[in-house]
């Protein structure tokens, strides 16, 4: 067992980065009602800027205002070189509107760039975004675009495949909004390693039954599928409730508490597999902790932004995307697990060792999130 734990810990260290949300920047562009100026606010994570600009002069792993402030011009130059706004194929001119500032987000400190883009007109307004793509292809820019005279922002996601976008002066069609938020829901569940591990930890014993001698193969696929449906349905109902309530502003919890509790839920689900004490009540655990996971989903949705003129469509689309991504994971896992259920590899290697490894990973996340400490990466 000591050897297994040592191996698990060695595997755990590279997974430390999964404890944090993916690299995103937050961009708001507001068109003036009169004239052809664009007011731009751009929040970029200091950890990302440090990676490309080496802001940490003393190498202590902690960025101070004294280290960031002298590099303000470098930061602005680097950022504006990777965001091109055009109108009628002619580039808009950047002008600073305020000194560089810092702001705190749930995942760390961000540099705040406040600028003005002067354009000849709003005709054919478009942008090209390339921040950090050369070092992190998974990076995204989360854009809130307020068209001239509009009081409701349009949300756009700027990734490597969507780096060039036209800024429409009219609200998008309902189906386009639905499609966008479905895609974001699927994407989030697929990169939400904590949500995936919680679900998989609950599903690992679904193809087994607890006998007098320990875990034994389930007698039929039907029985296993019933257990899977109970767990997935309970989790879905629970996180849908809190996702909706939080997204609409009816309930709010501190982000650190939510993220730490999500990590703790993975630990509890994984350790329960070793004891086998909740074989027939895994759906109850899925529901109870699913309520907390819903707040985690809601924080992602808040980062994306909800268009007030299509609030219900965006909320339904994101929730639907989460469920589609979840079903895809379950559909891949269950047949493989059922086929392997009679093997010692599954009962001991996957269920026992896998649950120990998952518990260690989640415990590592819990420490990072609950005490706001950085890992070795």
N, C-alpha and C positions, 0 to 999 in steps of 0.2 A: 504493500500500500504506500509506503514512503517513496518508493521509486515511481509509482504512478502519480503521486502528488507532485514530485519533482518535475516529471515530464509535463504534467498539466500546467505547472507554473511557468515553465519555459515557453509553452505554447501561449500562455496568457499574456505575456508582455507585449508581443506585437499587436495584440487586440486592444490595447489600451486606448488607441486613437478612436475606436468605435464608441467610446463613452461620450464623445462630444458630437454635436450636430455637424452635418456637413458644412463645408465652406460656402457661405452666402454673403453677398453684399446687398444693401437695401438702398434703392434709388427712387427718389420722388422727383418727378418733373411736372411742373405746373405752368401752363400757358397763360400769359397775361390776357385779360379781357380786351384791353386796348394796347395796340402796338404789337410787336412780333418778338418779344423777349420770352425766354423760358427760364423760370426759376428752378434751380436744381439743388437738391440736397442728396448727398451720397455718403452712406455709412459703410465703412470698410473695416474689417477686423484688423486690429493691430498685429495679431499673430500672423496674419497673411502678409501684411506689409513688411513685417520684420523678416519673414522668410525670403522675400525678394529684394528688400532694400537694406537688410542687416542693420536695423535700428538699435539693437541692443549692443551698445558700445563696450560695456564692461563684461559682457558675456555671462552675466549672472542669472539669465533666464527670466528676469523681471524688467519690464519696460516702465520707465518713469517719464513724466512730462518733460523733465530736463533732457532726456534722450530724444523724445519725439519732436519737441518744438523746434530745435534747430534744423530738422529735416523736413519742415512743413513744405517748403518749395519743391523738394524732391518728391514728396508724396503727391502733391498736386500735379506736378509734371508727369509723374508715372501714371496716375489715374486718368488724367485728361487725354493722354496719348492712347488710351485704350477705350475711350468712349467718343465716338464720332457722331455728332448730330448734323443732319443735312436737311435742307429745304430746297426743293427743286434742283437736286443734284449739287447744290453749292453748300459747302461746309459752314456751319454756324460758328461764330467766334466766341471763345471762352473769356469771361472776365470774373475775377474774384469778387464775391459779394460780402464776405466776412472772413476773419482769420480762422485758421484751423482750430477745431475744438474736439473734445473727447466726450463720448457718451457711453453709458453702460448698458449692454444688452444681457440677456439671460445667460449667454455663453461667453461673456468676456467684454473687454473694452474695445470700442470702435473709434476710429478717426472719423470726424464729421467734416465733409467738404461742402461748403455753401458757395454756389457759383451762379452766374448768369450766362446763358447762351444767347447771343444776339443773332437772329436770323433775318433774312430778307423778307420772308413771308412764312405762312403756315402751310402753303401748298406743297404737297408731296413730302411732308415731314417724316423723317425716318431716322433710325439710329443703328449703329454697329457697335457691338459690345465685345471686348476681348480681354477683359481683366483676368489675369491669372491662368488663362487657358493654356499657356505654354508650360506651366508647371503643375497645374491641377485641372485636368479636363472635366472633372466632376463639379467644378465651381459653377455657381449660378448667380445671376443678378436678379433680385426680386424687385420689379419695377411697378410703381404706382404712377399712372399717367392721368393727369387732369387736363382734359381738352379745354379750349377756350369757352368760357361761360359755363362750364360743367361744375356741379357740386359733388359728383360721384366719381371716384377714381376707377380707372380700368386697370386690372392687374395683368401683368405680363411676366413671364419667366424667361430669362435670357441665359441660355446654355449654349454649348458648342453647336448643337443642331438648330438653335433658334437665335443665333447671335445677331441676325439682322431682322429688324422689325419695323413695320410702318406704324406710325402713331396716328391712329384714326381720330378724326374730329367728331365722329358719331359713335354712340355706344355699339358694341359688338352684338351680333345676333344671339338670341337665347341659346341656340344649339352650339354655337362656338364657345360660349361661356361654360356650358355644361361639359363639353368635350375637354376644355382646358382643365377644369377642376377634377374630372374623372382621371385624367392622366396624372395630375399631381397627387391624387389619393393613392393610385397604384404605385407611383414612384416612391412615395413616403413609406409605405409599408415594406417595400423591397429594400430600402436602405435603413429602415428602423430595426436595427439588429436586436435591440432590447425587446421590442414587441414580438419579433420572430422567435427569439429564444424562449420567451414566456409561453407562446403558443405551442412550440415544439416540445417544451418540457412537459406540458400538460398532455400532449398527444403521444409521447413515447410509450406509455403503458397501455394505450388504447387497443393494441393488437395482442395484449396479454391478459391473463386473469390471475388473481392471487390465489394460490393453492396452499396446502399444508406445508409443502416443501419449498415455497417461494413462488416466483413468477413462472407461469406456465403459458403455452401458446393458447390464444383464443380459439374456441372450437369452430367458429365460422366468421366469414367476412361480414355477414349481417350484424352480428353482435359488435364487431369492431366499429362498423360504420355508425351504429346507434350511439356508441360512446363518443365518436368524433363529432357527430351532429350536435349532441348535447353540449359538448364543450365549446364548439365554434359558435353555436347559436347564443349561448349564454354570454360569451365574450362579446359578440357582435351587438346584442341588445344593450349590454351594460355600457360599452364605450360609445355607442350611438347616443345614449341618453346624455351623458356628461359632455360629449363633443358638442351636441346641439345647445345645451344650456350654457356652456362656456362661450361658444361662438356668438351667441346672442347677448352675452353680457349679463346673464342672470346669476351665474355662479363663478367665482374666481378663487384660485388657490395659488400660493407662492410657487414659482417655477422650480426652485430648488427642492422644496418638499415633494412636488409631483415627480420630478426626475429621480430623486433618491428613492421614493416609494416604488416607482416602476422597477428600479434595479432590485430592490428588496423583494418584490413580487417574484422576480425570476429566481432568486435564491430559494425562496420558500417552495416554489413549484418544483424546482430541481431536487431539493432535499426530500420532499415528500415522496419522490419516486424511490428513494433508498429505503424508506420505512414502509412504504406501501399502505399507509394508514388511511388514505382518502380515495381508495380505488373507485368507489361508487359515488363520490362526491366531488370529483374534479370539476364538474360543471359549476358547482357552488363557488369554488375558488376562482374559476374563470370569470364568473359574474362579479364577485366582490372586487377583485383586482382590476377587472375590466373597467370599472367605474373610474379608477385612477388613470388607466391608460387613455381613457377618453380625453382627459385634460391634457395629456401629452400630445394627442392628435390636434387638439384645439390650438395649442401654442404654435404648431406648424401652420395651421390655417390662418392664424392671426398674422404671422410673418408674411404669408402670401397676400393677405388683404382680402376683404369681402366687399364686392361691389354692392353698394346700397340699393341700386336699382335692379339688382338681380340676386338678392341675398339668398332667397330660398333655392334658386337654381344652383348657385355656387355651393351651398351647404349640402344639398342633395348629391351633387356631382362629386364632391370630395368624399363624402361618406360612401357612395357607390364605388368609387375608385379604391378606397381602402378595402372594401369587401371583395372586390374582384381580385386584388392583389393577394388577399388572404386566402381566397378559394384556390388560386393558382398554386400557392405554396402547399396547401393541404392536399390538393390533387396530385402533386408530385410526391409528397412524403408518404401518404397512406399505402399506395400499392407496393412501394419498396419495403416499407416496414412490415406489411402483412406477409410478403414473400419471405422475409428473413426471420419471422417471429419464432420459428422452431430451432433456430441455430443458437449455439452458445455465444457466437459473436454478437448477436443482437441483444440477448438477455444480459450478458455481462459486459461486453465491449461497448455497445451502444447505450443501453439503458443505465447500467451502473457507472461505468467510466465516463460516459457522455454526460450524465447528470452531475457527477462530481466536477467535471470540467466547466459545465455551464454555471454551476453554483460559484465556482472560483471566479470566473469572469464577471458574473453579476456582483459578487462581493467587492471586487476591484472597482467596478463602476460605482457601487454604493459609496465607498470611501471617497472617491473623487467628487461625486455629486453632493454628498451630504456635508463634507468638510471643505469643499471648494479648493481641492488640491490638484495639482497637475501630476500626471504620470511621468514615466521615463521618456515619453516621446513628445 
